[in-house]
């Protein structure tokens, strides 16, 4: 038989021997039916058992309308460059999607609702675990929450769709609604002004530096015994100008008084100290003339005009009148002298001017001392002014910076408070409601397990069929030996 097979091969019939048709493959595959059935039922049973262990989930849905808000408007810290710049709608949607999908938001949901309400089984394990185990369980819960949450967006659409799958319809709706509520709060912390803490910190540093600058300035003023440097300098300048002016006036007055004193002293040499107050004149001639006339009248009472006694009286009267007319009968009487009032006035004025000169000279000495002291004080203030200007400038700059940062901090807090109290750009279009019907994958998984089991069993049967040695079918033997096969022995596995 072997010789016959070798002859068939040498005669060119080897291809006919090894060439199998579809019937041969079916017949050969039928020989592996028990192996195929074993693999099929094993995998099918395992798949069905796995499908029966799957839980029914309840998906809930919600959607959020996102529009451009104030938190996306750029406000520069300094200047106006780029003020009012805003991102496009897709960038806004992308940022809000990232916030919704953040792990911190899921953690806030778990913290608010509690692990026992969302995942009761994990909560039992959590209470009985140590610190490391609790961290792992919390991480698993967070991962499960992220896995069951889906976020969908569409281009050029300001709608974000969310879905969550839970084991309970009420818990699923509660988790998704809580997620939306926490999202409205959490986004303010994310999109809020991140510079506000930095502003407060910088303001605190500036206030500390301002306090130190104030202390340095106060110490500088105390050491130099200055209350108000600017007022002190102004007062010293004004006093110096006033004293200078007074000194010039004093010098002018002193020169005037000295000149007047010299003039009065020269006048004193030509003015008599004494002067006649009054002088008495003698009236004897007049009295005698009057007596003669009285005597003549008395004679006329006894004599005629041409009588000798009368004529003698007339001759005496005529002689006396002629003497009086010629001034021969005038004689000086008593004369009285006194202090010359002009001299006294000049002397009084001279003494007064001398006293004025002494007073003016003392005033000039005092004014010179004042000018010297004020000049020294002015020079000292001028020498201290650069340091004072440095300290004052530093303090003024710090005060301006503190004032600016205070304004920025107030504006930032006001913006945050307004943004925290309003969500005009975020609207919840639809909230999650508990579904009445759940979604189960038992049937699809069982069907998939059967299909996989059938495919796997067929693959195992084909592999086994191709690896089996010898002439496995009657038709292959007839083609190989060119002889009819009348009977076949039973098949022994292995």
C-alpha positions in Angstrom: 0.0 0.0 0.0 2.8 2.3 0.7 4.4 1.4 -2.6 1.1 2.2 -4.3 0.9 5.6 -2.5 4.5 6.3 -3.6 3.7 5.4 -7.1 0.7 7.7 -7.2 2.9 10.5 -5.9 5.5 9.9 -8.5 2.9 9.7 -11.3 1.7 13.3 -10.4 -1.4 12.4 -8.4 -0.1 13.9 -5.2 -2.1 17.2 -5.7 -5.2 15.1 -6.1 -4.5 13.3 -2.9 -4.1 16.5 -0.8 -6.7 18.6 -2.6 -9.9 18.5 -0.4 -13.3 19.8 -1.4 -16.0 21.4 0.8 -17.6 18.0 1.6 -14.3 16.8 2.9 -14.0 19.8 5.2 -17.5 19.3 6.5 -16.9 15.6 7.0 -13.6 16.3 8.7 -15.1 19.0 10.9 -17.9 16.7 11.8 -15.3 14.4 13.4 -14.6 17.2 15.9 -18.2 17.8 16.8 -17.7 16.8 20.5 -14.8 19.1 20.9 -16.7 21.9 19.2 -19.8 21.3 21.3 -17.8 21.2 24.5 -16.1 24.5 23.8 -19.3 26.1 22.7 -21.4 25.1 25.7 -18.6 26.0 28.1 -18.2 29.5 26.8 -21.9 30.0 26.4 -22.7 29.0 29.9 -19.9 31.2 31.3 -21.1 34.1 29.2 -24.8 33.7 30.2 -23.8 33.4 33.9 -21.8 36.6 33.5 -24.8 38.3 31.8 -27.1 37.3 34.6 -24.8 39.0 37.1 -25.0 42.3 35.3 -27.2 45.0 37.0 -29.9 47.1 35.5 -28.8 50.7 35.2 -31.1 53.7 35.0 -29.7 56.5 32.8 -30.8 60.1 33.5 -30.3 63.1 31.2 -30.0 66.8 31.6 -28.7 69.8 29.5 -27.1 73.1 30.2 -27.3 76.3 28.1 -24.0 78.2 28.1 -23.6 81.7 27.0 -20.8 84.3 27.2 -20.5 85.8 30.7 -18.7 88.5 32.5 -16.1 86.1 33.9 -14.8 85.5 30.3 -14.3 89.2 29.6 -10.6 90.2 29.9 -9.8 92.9 32.5 -6.1 93.8 32.5 -4.5 94.4 35.9 -2.8 97.6 34.6 -3.6 99.8 31.6 -6.3 99.2 29.0 -4.4 96.9 26.6 -6.7 94.1 25.5 -9.6 95.2 27.7 -12.9 93.7 26.7 -11.4 90.7 24.8 -13.6 87.6 24.9 -13.1 84.0 23.6 -15.3 82.5 21.0 -18.3 80.3 21.8 -16.5 77.0 21.2 -13.8 78.0 23.6 -16.4 78.9 26.2 -18.2 75.5 25.7 -14.9 73.7 26.0 -13.9 75.4 29.2 -17.4 74.7 30.8 -17.1 71.1 29.6 -13.8 70.7 31.3 -15.3 72.1 34.5 -18.2 69.7 34.3 -15.8 66.8 33.8 -13.4 67.7 36.5 -12.6 65.2 39.3 -12.9 68.0 41.9 -16.6 68.5 40.9 -17.3 64.8 41.3 -15.6 64.8 44.7 -17.8 67.7 45.8 -20.9 65.6 44.8 -19.7 62.6 46.8 -18.9 64.9 49.8 -22.3 66.5 49.6 -24.5 63.4 49.1 -22.3 61.0 51.0 -20.9 57.7 49.8 -23.6 55.7 51.5 -26.3 57.2 49.3 -24.5 56.8 46.0 -22.7 53.5 46.5 -24.0 51.7 49.6 -21.7 48.7 49.1 -18.6 50.8 49.0 -19.8 52.7 52.0 -19.9 49.5 54.1 -16.4 48.6 53.0 -15.3 52.2 53.7 -16.5 52.1 57.3 -14.6 48.9 58.0 -11.3 49.9 56.2 -8.2 51.6 57.5 -6.8 54.9 56.1 -5.2 53.4 53.1 -8.3 51.4 52.3 -10.5 54.4 52.7 -8.4 56.3 50.2 -8.6 53.4 47.7 -12.4 53.1 48.1 -12.9 56.8 47.7 -10.8 56.7 44.5 -12.8 53.8 43.2 -16.0 55.6 43.9 -14.7 58.7 42.2 -13.6 56.6 39.2 -17.0 54.9 39.0 -18.8 58.3 39.2 -16.6 59.6 36.3 -17.2 56.4 34.3 -20.9 56.6 34.6 -21.0 60.3 33.7 -21.0 61.3 30.1 -20.8 64.8 28.7 -21.6 65.6 25.1 -21.3 68.7 23.0 -21.8 69.7 19.4 -20.0 72.3 17.2 -21.6 75.7 17.1 -24.2 74.7 19.7 -24.3 76.4 23.1 -25.8 73.2 24.7 -23.9 70.8 26.9 -25.7 67.4 27.4 -25.0 65.3 30.5 -26.0 61.8 31.4 -25.5 59.6 34.3 -26.2 55.9 34.9 -27.0 54.6 38.3 -28.4 51.5 40.0 -31.4 53.4 41.3 -33.5 55.9 39.3 -33.9 58.2 42.2 -30.2 58.2 43.2 -29.2 58.7 39.5 -31.4 61.7 39.2 -30.2 63.0 42.6 -26.6 62.6 41.6 -26.9 64.4 38.3 -29.0 67.3 39.7 -26.5 67.6 42.5 -23.7 67.7 40.0 -25.4 70.6 38.2 -25.9 72.5 41.4 -22.3 72.0 42.5 -21.2 72.9 39.0 -22.9 76.3 39.3 -21.1 76.9 42.6 -17.7 75.4 41.6 -17.4 77.3 38.3 -17.4 80.6 40.2 -14.3 79.5 42.1 -12.6 78.3 38.9 -13.6 81.3 36.7 -13.5 83.8 39.5 -10.7 86.4 39.6 -7.6 84.3 40.4 -5.7 87.5 41.1 -7.9 88.5 44.1 -5.8 86.5 46.7 -2.7 87.8 45.1 -4.1 91.3 45.3 -4.9 90.9 49.0 -1.4 89.4 49.6 0.3 92.2 47.7 -1.8 94.8 49.5 -0.8 93.3 52.8 2.9 93.5 51.9 2.5 97.1 50.7 0.7 98.0 53.9 3.5 96.4 55.9 6.1 98.4 53.9 4.0 101.5 54.3 3.9 101.1 58.1 7.7 100.7 58.1 8.0 103.8 55.9 5.8 105.8 58.3 7.9 104.7 61.2 11.1 105.6 59.4 9.7 109.0 58.6 8.5 109.6 62.2 11.9 108.6 63.6 13.6 110.9 61.2 11.4 113.8 62.3 11.8 113.0 66.0 15.6 112.7 65.7 15.8 116.1 64.0 13.1 117.7 66.3 10.8 118.5 63.4 7.0 118.4 63.6 6.1 119.1 60.1 9.0 119.4 57.7 7.2 121.3 55.0 5.6 123.7 57.4 8.9 124.0 59.3 10.8 124.9 56.2 8.1 127.4 55.1 8.0 129.0 58.5 11.8 129.3 58.7 11.9 130.8 55.2 9.1 133.3 56.1 10.7 134.2 59.4 14.1 134.6 57.9 12.6 136.9 55.2 10.7 138.9 57.9 13.8 139.2 60.2 15.9 140.2 57.3 13.4 142.9 56.4 13.2 144.0 60.0 17.0 144.1 60.2 17.2 146.3 57.1 14.6 148.6 58.5 16.4 148.7 61.9 19.7 149.6 60.1 17.9 152.3 58.1 16.3 153.7 61.3 19.6 153.5 63.1 21.4 155.4 60.4 18.7 158.0 60.4 18.8 158.4 64.2 22.6 158.7 64.1 22.4 161.4 61.5 19.7 163.3 63.4 21.7 163.0 66.6 24.7 164.5 64.9 22.6 167.3 63.5 21.1 168.0 66.9 24.5 167.9 68.5 25.7 170.5 66.1 22.7 172.6 66.7 23.3 172.4 70.5 26.5 174.4 70.0 24.7 177.5 68.6 21.6 177.6 70.8 21.8 179.5 74.1 20.9 177.5 77.1 19.2 180.5 78.8 16.9 183.2 77.4 15.2 186.3 78.9 11.8 185.7 80.0 10.6 189.4 80.4 12.1 193.0 81.1 10.6 195.9 83.1 10.8 199.5 81.6 11.0 202.8 84.0 7.9 205.2 83.9 9.3 208.1 86.0 9.2 210.6 83.2 5.6 209.9 82.4 4.7 210.1 86.0 6.5 213.4 86.4 4.9 214.8 83.3 1.5 213.8 84.6 2.4 215.4 88.0 3.4 218.6 86.2 0.2 218.7 84.3 -1.8 218.2 87.4 0.2 221.0 89.1 -0.3 223.4 86.2 -4.1 222.8 86.4 -3.9 223.5 90.0 -2.0 226.8 89.3 -4.5 227.8 86.7 -7.1 227.7 89.4 -5.2 230.6 91.1 -3.2 232.2 88.3 -3.7 233.3 84.8 -2.0 231.6 81.8 0.6 234.3 81.6 1.5 234.1 85.2 5.1 233.3 86.0 4.4 230.0 87.9 2.2 228.8 85.1 4.8 229.6 82.5 7.5 227.9 84.5 5.3 224.8 84.7 4.7 225.0 80.9 8.4 225.3 80.4 9.1 222.2 82.5 6.3 220.3 80.7 7.6 221.2 77.3 11.2 220.3 78.3 10.0 216.9 79.6 8.0 216.2 76.6 10.9 217.0 74.3 13.2 214.7 76.4 10.6 211.9 76.2 10.2 212.4 72.5 14.0 212.2 72.1 14.1 209.1 74.3 16.4 210.7 76.9 14.0 209.8 79.6 13.9 205.9 78.9 15.6 203.6 81.4 15.6 199.7 81.7 13.8 198.2 84.5 14.2 194.7 86.1 15.1 191.8 83.7 14.4 187.9 84.2 16.3 185.0 82.5 15.1 181.3 82.1 15.9 178.0 80.3 15.8 178.4 76.6 12.7 176.2 75.4 14.3 175.6 72.0 17.5 174.4 73.7 15.4 172.3 76.0 13.4 170.8 73.1 16.5 170.1 71.1 18.2 168.5 74.2 15.1 166.4 74.9 15.0 165.2 71.3 18.7 164.5 71.3 18.3 162.4 74.5 15.3 160.6 72.9 17.2 159.9 69.7 20.2 158.7 71.7 17.9 156.3 73.6 16.4 155.2 70.2 19.9 154.6 68.9 20.8 152.4 71.8 17.5 150.5 71.5 18.0 150.1 67.7 21.5 148.8 68.2 20.3 146.2 70.7 17.5 145.3 68.3 20.0 145.0 65.5 22.2 142.7 67.6 19.1 140.5 68.4 18.1 140.5 64.8 21.5 139.5 63.7 21.4 136.6 66.1 18.0 135.6 64.8 19.1 135.8 61.3 22.1 133.6 62.1 20.0 131.0 63.9 17.4 131.0 61.2 20.0 130.7 58.5 21.6 127.8 60.3 18.2 126.2 60.7 17.4 126.8 57.0 20.8 125.2 56.0 20.1 122.2 58.3 16.6 121.8 56.7 18.1 122.1 53.3 20.7 119.4 54.2 17.9 117.1 55.5 15.5 117.8 52.7 16.9 115.1 50.3 16.4 112.4 53.0 13.0 113.8 53.8 12.1 113.8 50.1 13.3 110.2 49.8 11.2 109.0 52.7 8.2 111.1 51.7 8.4 109.9 48.1 8.6 106.3 49.2 5.7 106.7 51.5 3.6 108.5 48.9 4.3 105.8 46.3 3.4 103.1 48.8 0.2 105.0 49.8 -0.8 105.3 46.1 -0.1 101.6 45.5 -2.1 100.6 48.6 -5.0 102.9 47.5 -4.9 101.3 44.0 -4.8 97.8 45.3 -7.6 98.6 47.7 -9.7 99.8 44.8 -8.8 96.7 42.8 -9.6 94.4 45.7 -13.0 96.1 46.3 -13.8 95.9 42.6 -12.7 92.3 42.4 -14.8 91.4 45.4 -17.8 93.2 44.0 -17.4 91.4 40.7 -17.1 88.1 42.5 -20.2 88.8 44.7 -22.2 89.8 41.6 -21.0 86.7 39.7 -21.7 84.5 42.7 -25.3 85.7 43.1 -26.1 85.5 39.4 -25.8 82.9 36.7 -27.3 84.7 33.8 -24.9 83.1 31.3 -25.6 79.5 32.6 -29.1 78.1 32.4 -30.2 74.6 33.2 -32.4 73.7 30.2 -33.6 70.4 31.7 -33.0 68.7 35.0 -32.7 65.0 35.5 -35.9 63.2 36.4 -36.0 59.5 37.7 -36.6 57.2 34.7 -39.4 54.7 34.8 -37.5 52.1 32.8 -34.0 50.9 33.2 -31.4 49.7 30.7 -30.2 46.1 31.0 -27.4 44.5 29.0 -28.2 40.9 30.1 -29.7 39.9 26.8 -27.1 41.6 24.5 -24.3 40.2 26.6 -25.8 36.7 26.6 -26.3 36.8 22.8 -22.8 38.1 22.4 -21.5 35.3 24.6 -23.3 32.7 22.4 -21.9 34.2 19.3 -18.4 34.3 20.8 -18.8 30.7 22.0 -19.8 29.5 18.5 -17.0 31.4 16.8 -14.5 30.1 19.3 -15.7 26.5 19.1 -15.5 26.6 15.3 -12.0 28.0 15.4 -10.9 25.3 17.9 -12.5 22.6 15.6 -10.8 23.9 12.5 -7.5 24.0 14.3 -7.9 20.5 15.5 -9.0 19.3 12.1 -6.0 20.8 10.3 -3.6 19.4 12.9 -5.0 15.8 12.8 -2.5 13.4 10.9 -3.3 10.6 8.3 -6.1 10.1 5.9 -9.0 11.1 7.9 -11.9 10.5 5.4 -12.9 7.7 3.1 -12.8 9.9 0.0 -9.2 11.1 0.8 -8.1 7.4 1.1 -9.8 6.5 -2.2 -8.1 9.4 -4.0 -4.8 8.5 -2.4 -4.8 4.8 -3.3 -7.0 5.0 -6.4 -9.0 2.1 -4.8 -12.4 1.9 -3.4 -12.7 1.8 0.4 -15.1 -1.0 1.4 -15.0 -0.4 5.2 -13.4 1.8 7.8 -12.2 1.1 11.3 -13.6 3.1 14.2 -11.9 6.5 15.1 -9.8 6.6 18.2 -9.2 10.0 19.6 -5.6 11.0 20.3 
